[in-house]
Amino acid sequence: MHTKQTRTDDDGDSVADNADNCPLVVNAEQTDTDGDGAGDACDTDDDNDAAKDGADNCPLVANAEQTDTDGDGAGDACDTDDDGDSVADSADNCPLVVNAEQTDTDGDGAGDACDTDDDNDAVKDGADNCPLVANAEQTDTDGDGAGDACDTDDDNDAVKDGTDNCPLVVNAEQTDTDGDGAGDACDADDDGDGIGDVCDTDDDNDGVEDGADNCPLVVNVEQTDTDGDGAGDTDDDGDSVADNADNCPLVVNAEQTDTDGDGAGDACDTDDDGDAAKDGADNCPLVANADQTDTDGDGAGDACDTDDDGDGTDDSADNCPLVANAEQTDTDGDGAGDACDIDDDGDGIGDVCDTDDDNDGVEDGADNCPLVANAEQTDTDGDGAGDACDTDDDGDGVKDGADNCLLVVNADQNDMDGDGAGDACDIDDDGDGIGDACGWCR
């Protein structure tokens, strides 16, 4: 008698247990990445690199070292962009160094970011004085650390090589006596007479032998030396500014000030501010003011006068800068002083037609203080000026600010008890506590 055999499949994945590399874990595909006989579905180290899958940054690619160049959580072994510069490793000329721009100066396939010799001149970048320009010889004429191959001023004379008539010889002045394009500093025949400088006794060919020539390399037959310094006139006034750059070549002016920017320095310009008024007659020689307005007639034009109206108040603080008003009275407080305000009391009626300028109810013709409100019209000394605008209310010759009896005449200012109240208005002259009205006590 035959007995029917039953095939066992514990995980029900259609793979019999005796053939299932994960008999207790469903894995019909039977994937076994590392071929160790344990399917990935139940293998704790799918790639068999000793890094458990849960901690492995490439669980399906062996990478025991777990290198992750860009720190993105995916190990280099399975990361398609190891340096995270958005350029896939397969196309990246520096797959382990960020260089999104992929610059490769020498075109050797290694990007500059990871190339130790960017210009491929056999000199390592760290020692190369032109790391991006091939210059195996490393020539550096001026010794400034930048090789001539990449230095824009090889001789370091402040003249760029492209315009320097002696690019390898210092000659900031760029003198070229014979105008042949080669500066005297590097020209073997400065004056172009066909006789080399070494044996030429008259280098500038001006008929004056070099030994006696005060400008042996510049033609100057007349040998003019304005400042008597022994050097012919390349700096006539001796102010350390060469004549060809000096805005006053015959007048000392080292600072080269040129107020009006007309090319003539103030030192020799007869109209420094260019306003057509000659400096000698200009009331503001350094500030253009063709009209020469001088409001206060003090000799200083308004354009450069800090007090145009000469009232002792600087224009910046003066509420009437063009009208003298030392007291700065501003009845309506609108910022415009009464002296120049067309409506002093700010009542909307211009002063010309306002019959009550201070708006106190008293017509100007009868008002003893027409610009100061004083409806009561008090005039203690009867001098016609109301107390509100009178600087000596009692008319005793002592100004109110200093008068110890403002409203009582006391020119002598006697103050027996020194209490600040003059005897003329003090109810207790001697300050003994007994009022004056009680009489003298003998």
C-alpha positions in Angstrom: 0.0 0.0 0.0 1.4 3.5 -0.9 1.1 6.5 1.5 0.6 10.0 -0.1 3.5 12.4 0.8 2.7 16.0 1.9 5.1 18.8 0.8 5.8 21.2 3.8 5.7 25.1 3.1 5.7 26.8 6.5 5.6 30.4 5.2 3.2 29.6 2.4 5.3 31.3 -0.3 5.0 28.3 -2.7 8.6 27.3 -2.0 8.9 24.1 -0.1 10.7 24.5 3.2 13.4 22.1 2.1 14.2 24.4 -0.8 13.3 27.7 0.8 16.2 29.9 1.9 13.8 31.6 4.3 11.4 28.8 5.3 9.6 31.0 7.9 9.6 34.3 5.9 7.7 34.8 2.7 10.1 35.3 -0.2 8.9 33.7 -3.3 11.7 35.3 -5.3 14.3 33.7 -3.0 16.7 36.6 -3.4 20.0 36.0 -1.7 22.3 39.0 -2.4 25.4 37.7 -0.7 24.8 34.0 -1.7 25.2 32.8 1.9 22.2 30.5 1.7 20.0 32.9 3.8 17.6 34.8 1.7 17.6 38.6 2.0 14.2 38.4 3.6 15.5 36.7 6.7 19.2 37.6 6.4 20.3 40.4 8.8 23.3 41.2 6.7 22.2 40.9 3.1 25.5 41.9 1.6 27.6 40.0 4.1 29.9 43.0 4.9 29.6 42.6 8.7 27.4 45.7 8.8 23.9 44.8 9.9 21.2 45.9 7.4 19.6 48.2 9.9 22.8 50.2 10.2 24.3 49.6 6.8 24.3 52.6 4.5 24.4 50.3 1.5 22.5 47.1 2.8 22.7 45.4 -0.6 26.2 46.4 -1.6 29.2 45.2 0.5 31.0 48.2 2.0 32.4 47.3 5.4 34.1 50.7 5.7 30.6 52.5 5.3 32.2 55.5 3.5 29.7 58.3 2.8 31.6 61.2 1.3 28.6 63.7 1.1 27.0 62.5 4.3 23.6 62.0 2.7 23.1 58.6 4.4 23.8 56.6 1.2 27.2 55.0 1.2 29.5 55.7 -1.7 29.3 52.1 -2.7 25.6 52.5 -3.7 25.4 56.4 -4.1 25.3 57.6 -7.7 26.5 61.0 -6.6 29.1 60.5 -3.9 30.0 64.2 -3.4 26.5 65.5 -3.7 27.2 68.1 -6.3 24.3 67.1 -8.5 26.7 65.6 -11.1 26.4 61.8 -11.3 29.6 60.0 -10.5 29.7 58.4 -13.9 30.0 61.9 -15.5 31.8 63.8 -12.6 35.4 64.7 -13.2 35.9 64.8 -9.4 33.4 62.2 -8.1 34.6 62.6 -4.5 35.0 66.4 -4.5 32.2 68.9 -4.9 32.5 70.8 -8.2 29.2 71.4 -9.8 30.9 73.6 -12.4 33.2 70.8 -13.5 36.1 73.2 -14.3 39.0 71.3 -15.9 41.6 74.0 -16.8 44.1 71.6 -18.5 41.4 69.3 -20.0 43.1 66.2 -18.5 39.8 64.7 -17.3 40.5 65.6 -13.7 38.5 68.6 -12.5 40.5 71.5 -10.9 38.8 70.7 -7.6 40.7 67.4 -7.3 43.6 68.0 -9.7 46.9 68.7 -8.0 48.3 70.4 -11.2 45.4 72.3 -12.7 47.4 73.8 -15.6 49.4 70.5 -16.3 52.8 72.3 -16.4 54.4 69.7 -14.0 54.5 72.2 -11.2 52.1 71.3 -8.3 49.4 73.9 -7.7 50.7 74.5 -4.1 54.0 75.6 -5.4 52.9 77.0 -8.8 53.0 80.8 -9.1 50.4 80.6 -11.8 48.3 77.5 -10.9 45.9 78.1 -13.7 48.3 79.1 -16.5 51.0 76.7 -17.7 54.4 78.2 -16.9 56.9 75.4 -16.2 59.7 77.9 -15.9 57.9 79.9 -13.1 59.4 83.2 -14.3 58.4 86.1 -11.9 60.2 89.2 -13.0 59.0 91.5 -10.2 59.2 88.8 -7.5 55.7 89.5 -6.3 54.7 85.8 -6.1 52.6 86.0 -9.3 54.4 84.5 -12.3 54.7 86.6 -15.4 52.4 84.2 -17.2 49.4 85.4 -15.1 50.7 88.7 -13.7 49.2 91.7 -15.4 52.1 93.9 -14.4 55.3 91.9 -14.7 57.6 94.6 -13.6 55.4 96.0 -10.9 55.7 99.6 -12.0 51.9 100.2 -11.8 51.6 100.2 -15.6 49.7 97.2 -17.0 51.7 95.0 -19.3 49.3 95.7 -22.2 50.2 99.4 -22.2 53.7 99.3 -20.7 56.4 100.3 -23.2 58.9 98.3 -21.1 56.7 95.5 -19.6 59.7 93.7 -18.0 61.6 96.8 -16.8 60.3 99.2 -14.2 59.5 102.6 -15.8 56.5 104.1 -14.2 57.1 107.4 -16.1 57.0 105.5 -19.5 59.6 108.0 -21.0 60.2 107.2 -24.7 62.6 109.8 -26.0 62.6 108.7 -29.6 58.9 107.7 -29.6 59.6 104.3 -31.1 57.3 102.5 -28.7 60.2 101.1 -26.6 60.6 103.0 -23.3 64.0 104.5 -22.6 64.4 102.1 -19.7 64.6 99.1 -22.1 65.6 100.9 -25.4 69.2 100.4 -26.5 69.1 103.7 -28.4 66.9 106.2 -26.5 67.2 109.1 -29.0 66.9 106.9 -32.1 70.0 108.4 -33.7 71.5 105.1 -34.6 74.2 105.4 -31.9 73.6 103.0 -29.0 73.2 104.6 -25.6 76.4 102.9 -24.4 78.6 104.9 -26.7 76.3 108.0 -27.3 77.5 111.1 -25.6 74.3 113.0 -26.4 71.5 110.5 -25.6 68.6 112.9 -26.3 70.3 114.3 -29.4 69.6 117.9 -28.4 73.2 119.2 -29.0 74.0 119.3 -25.3 76.5 116.7 -24.2 75.1 114.3 -21.6 77.7 115.4 -19.0 76.4 119.0 -19.1 72.8 118.3 -20.0 70.3 118.9 -17.1 67.9 116.5 -18.9 70.2 114.0 -20.7 67.3 111.8 -21.9 64.9 114.6 -22.8 65.5 117.2 -25.6 65.9 120.6 -24.0 68.3 122.7 -26.0 67.6 125.8 -23.9 68.3 123.9 -20.6 65.6 125.8 -18.7 65.6 125.1 -15.0 62.9 127.3 -13.4 63.3 126.0 -9.8 67.1 125.8 -10.1 67.3 122.3 -8.8 69.7 121.1 -11.4 67.1 119.1 -13.3 65.6 120.6 -16.4 62.0 121.6 -16.3 60.0 118.4 -16.1 58.7 119.9 -12.8 59.1 123.6 -13.4 57.7 124.7 -10.1 59.4 122.0 -8.0 56.2 120.9 -6.2 56.8 117.2 -6.9 54.1 117.1 -9.5 55.5 116.5 -13.0 54.6 119.3 -15.5 52.6 117.0 -17.7 50.3 116.2 -14.8 50.5 119.5 -13.0 47.4 121.7 -13.2 49.7 124.7 -12.4 53.1 123.8 -13.8 54.6 127.2 -13.0 53.1 127.7 -9.6 53.7 125.5 -6.5 50.6 123.5 -5.7 51.4 120.0 -4.5 47.8 119.4 -3.5 46.5 120.2 -7.0 43.2 121.7 -5.8 40.9 122.6 -8.7 37.6 123.8 -7.2 35.8 124.3 -10.5 37.3 121.3 -12.2 38.3 123.3 -15.2 41.8 121.8 -15.4 43.5 124.9 -14.0 44.5 124.6 -10.3 43.2 127.2 -7.9 46.8 128.3 -7.4 47.0 129.7 -10.9 43.2 130.0 -11.7 41.9 133.6 -11.7 38.4 132.3 -11.2 38.6 129.3 -8.8 34.8 128.6 -8.7 34.2 129.2 -12.5 31.4 131.7 -12.0 32.8 134.4 -14.3 33.6 136.6 -11.3 37.4 137.0 -10.9 38.7 135.8 -7.5 40.0 139.3 -6.6 36.5 140.7 -6.9 34.5 137.6 -6.1 32.7 137.7 -2.7 32.7 133.9 -2.6 35.9 132.9 -4.6 35.5 129.2 -3.9 31.7 129.0 -4.2 30.0 129.7 -7.6 27.7 132.7 -7.3 27.6 134.7 -10.5 25.0 137.1 -9.1 27.3 138.0 -6.1 24.3 138.5 -3.8 25.4 139.8 -0.4 22.2 140.5 1.6 23.9 142.0 4.7 26.7 143.8 2.7 29.4 142.3 4.8 31.6 141.4 1.9 30.9 137.7 2.1 28.3 136.6 -0.6 25.2 134.7 0.6 26.5 131.6 -1.1 29.4 131.3 1.4 28.1 133.5 4.3 26.7 131.5 7.3 24.7 134.6 8.4 23.3 136.1 5.3 21.3 138.9 7.0 24.1 139.7 9.6 21.8 139.5 12.6 24.0 137.2 14.7 21.9 134.1 14.1 23.4 131.5 11.7 21.2 130.8 8.6 20.7 127.2 9.7 18.9 128.4 12.8 17.5 131.7 11.6 13.8 131.8 11.1 14.3 134.7 8.6 17.7 134.0 7.1 17.5 136.9 4.7 15.9 139.5 7.0 17.7 140.8 10.1 15.8 139.7 13.2 18.1 139.1 16.1 15.2 138.5 18.5 13.7 135.8 16.2 10.2 136.7 17.2 7.6 134.4 15.7 4.1 135.4 16.9 2.2 132.6 15.4 4.9 130.0 15.9 4.9 128.8 12.3 8.7 128.7 12.0 8.8 131.9 9.9 9.9 134.9 12.0 7.6 138.0 12.0 10.2 139.9 10.1 9.6 137.8 7.0 6.2 136.3 7.8 3.4 137.7 5.6 0.8 136.7 8.3 2.5 137.3 11.7 -0.5 136.2 13.8 -1.5 133.3 11.6 -5.1 134.3 11.4 -5.3 133.8 7.6 -5.3 137.5 6.9 -2.0 138.8 5.5 -0.3 141.5 7.4 -0.7 144.0 4.5 -4.4 144.0 5.0 -4.7 142.8 8.6 -5.8 145.6 10.9 -5.1 143.5 14.0 -1.7 141.8 13.4 -1.5 140.2 16.9 -5.2 139.2 16.9 -5.8 140.6 20.4 -9.0 142.6 19.5 -7.2 145.9 19.4 -6.8 147.5 16.0 -3.1 148.0 15.1 -3.6 151.8 14.9 -4.6 151.9 18.5 -2.6 148.9 19.7 0.5 149.8 21.9 2.0 146.4 21.0 0.6 145.7 17.5 2.7 142.5 17.1 2.2 141.1 20.7 -1.2 140.2 21.9 -2.1 142.4 24.9 -5.9 143.1 25.0 -5.5 145.0 28.3 -3.1 147.5 26.7 -1.2 148.0 30.0 1.5 150.7 29.7 3.0 151.2 33.2 5.3 154.1 32.3 3.0 155.7 29.8 5.6 155.8 27.0 3.2 154.5 24.4 4.7 151.0 24.3 2.6 148.4 26.1 4.3 146.4 28.9 3.9 143.3 26.7 6.4 144.6 24.3 8.2 147.2 26.4 11.7 146.2 27.6 11.5 148.8 30.4 8.0 148.7 31.7 8.5 151.4 34.4 10.7 153.6 32.2 13.4 154.0 34.9 16.3 153.2 32.5 16.8 149.7 33.9 15.8 146.9 31.5 13.1 144.6 32.9 15.4 141.6 32.9 17.7 143.3 35.4 15.1 145.5 37.2 14.4 144.5 40.8 11.1 146.5 40.6 9.7 145.9 37.1 6.7 148.1 37.5 8.0 150.8 40.0 10.5 153.4 39.0 13.8 152.9 40.9 16.8 153.8 38.8 19.0 153.4 41.9 17.8 149.8 42.4 18.2 150.1 46.2 17.5 146.8 48.0 18.1 147.4 51.8 17.6 143.8 52.8 19.1 142.2 49.7 16.1 140.0 49.0 15.9 140.7 45.3 13.0 143.1 45.6 14.0 146.7 45.4 13.0 149.0 48.2 10.6 150.8 45.9 8.4 147.8 45.6 9.4 145.8 48.8 6.7 145.9 51.5 9.4 145.2 54.2 12.5 147.1 53.1 14.7 146.0 56.0 13.4 142.5 56.1 12.7 142.6 59.9 9.3 141.1 59.5 7.5 144.3 60.2 5.9 145.7 57.1 6.9 149.2 56.0 3.3 150.4 56.4 3.8 150.2 60.2 6.3 153.0 60.2 9.7 153.3 61.7 10.3 151.9 65.1 12.6 154.1 67.2 
